[in-house]
Amino acid sequence: MHIAPFQIELFRNCMLVTLRGKWTMSTNIQYLGKLSESLKARQGKPFHLFVDMRGWQIPKSDNFNQIKSSITLDRRNQLSELWLENEETDAEHIAQKFFNSSSTKLGFTLIRTHNVTDFITHCEDKADDVAMEYVRTWIGI
């Protein structure tokens, strides 16, 4: 069974993103296109971005970084971003590049954890009970 490398779901005031596996340039371009469409679908409504990136790995090449930096995502209405990672997740360079310099511009600080319970606790601070029921199912608990 093939597992899709990414999935983006909109539920209430939350955008739920699942990232899996070792990515290529092609995977990343497809993902950024879909993410951009999903952000536009919010139509200016505020949202929280919850990301399950357990096991996600992306290339650290200069070409990869150049393409990523040339795509601008509309995050004006984003209220928060939470990442659930594990020991296989390779995203430190993304966090450093896009959050250390832009956290003040975004109006929120990236929250990262390897602990599912902590992730859920942070989500509970952002989402209502109905959304949290969905988030628990999405995360697999």
C-alpha positions in Angstrom: 0.0 0.0 0.0 1.4 3.4 -1.0 1.1 6.2 1.5 0.7 9.7 0.1 3.7 11.9 0.9 1.4 14.7 2.1 -2.2 15.4 2.9 -3.8 18.8 3.7 -7.2 19.0 5.3 -9.3 22.0 6.3 -11.5 21.5 9.4 -13.2 24.5 11.1 -10.5 27.0 12.0 -7.7 24.4 11.5 -5.5 23.3 8.7 -4.2 19.8 9.3 -1.1 18.8 7.3 0.4 15.4 7.2 4.0 15.0 5.8 5.6 11.6 5.3 8.7 10.0 3.8 11.7 11.1 2.0 10.8 13.9 -0.4 12.1 14.9 -3.8 12.0 18.3 -5.5 8.9 17.1 -7.4 7.1 16.2 -4.2 7.9 19.5 -2.6 6.7 21.5 -5.6 3.4 19.6 -5.6 3.0 20.1 -1.9 3.7 23.9 -2.0 1.1 24.2 -4.8 -1.5 22.4 -2.8 -0.6 24.3 0.3 -1.0 27.6 -1.5 -4.4 26.5 -2.8 -5.5 25.5 0.7 -4.4 28.8 2.1 -6.4 30.6 -0.6 -9.5 28.4 0.2 -9.4 29.9 3.8 -10.6 33.1 2.1 -9.1 35.4 4.7 -10.5 33.5 7.7 -8.1 33.0 10.6 -6.6 29.5 11.1 -4.2 27.4 13.1 -1.8 25.1 11.2 -1.2 21.7 12.8 1.5 19.6 11.1 2.1 15.9 11.7 5.6 15.4 10.2 6.7 12.2 11.9 9.2 10.6 9.6 9.4 13.5 7.1 12.7 14.2 5.4 13.5 16.7 2.7 16.7 17.4 0.7 19.1 20.0 2.0 20.3 21.1 -1.5 20.8 24.7 -2.7 18.3 24.1 -5.6 15.7 22.9 -3.1 16.1 26.0 -0.9 16.0 28.3 -3.9 12.7 27.0 -5.1 11.2 27.1 -1.6 12.3 30.6 -1.0 10.8 31.9 -4.3 7.3 30.7 -3.3 5.5 33.1 -1.1 2.6 31.7 0.9 -0.1 34.0 2.3 0.0 33.5 6.0 -1.5 36.8 7.1 -4.5 35.1 8.7 -2.4 32.3 10.3 -2.7 32.3 14.1 -0.3 29.5 15.1 1.8 26.6 13.8 2.5 23.4 15.7 4.7 20.6 14.5 4.6 17.0 15.7 7.9 15.4 15.0 9.8 12.2 15.8 13.4 11.0 15.7 13.1 10.4 11.9 11.9 14.0 11.2 14.5 16.1 9.4 13.1 19.6 9.5 15.5 21.7 11.6 16.8 23.6 8.6 13.2 24.5 7.6 12.5 25.8 11.1 15.7 27.9 11.2 15.2 29.3 7.7 11.6 30.2 7.8 10.7 30.8 11.5 13.8 32.2 13.2 13.8 35.2 10.9 10.0 35.6 10.3 8.4 34.8 13.7 8.0 38.4 14.5 6.5 39.1 11.1 4.1 36.2 11.4 2.8 37.2 14.9 3.3 33.8 16.4 6.1 31.5 17.4 6.5 28.0 16.0 5.8 25.2 18.5 7.6 21.9 18.0 7.3 18.7 20.0 8.0 15.0 19.8 5.3 14.2 22.3 1.8 13.4 21.1 0.3 14.4 24.5 2.0 17.8 24.4 1.0 18.3 20.8 -2.7 17.6 21.7 -2.4 20.0 24.7 -1.1 22.8 22.5 -3.9 22.1 19.9 -6.5 22.2 22.7 -5.4 25.8 23.4 -6.2 26.7 19.8 -9.2 24.7 18.7 -12.7 24.1 20.0 -14.0 20.7 21.2 -15.5 19.7 17.8 -12.2 20.4 16.0 -10.3 18.6 18.8 -12.3 15.4 18.3 -11.3 15.6 14.6 -7.6 16.4 15.5 -7.4 13.3 17.8 -8.7 11.1 15.0 -6.4 12.7 12.5 -3.3 12.2 14.7 -4.3 8.6 15.4 -5.3 8.6 19.1 
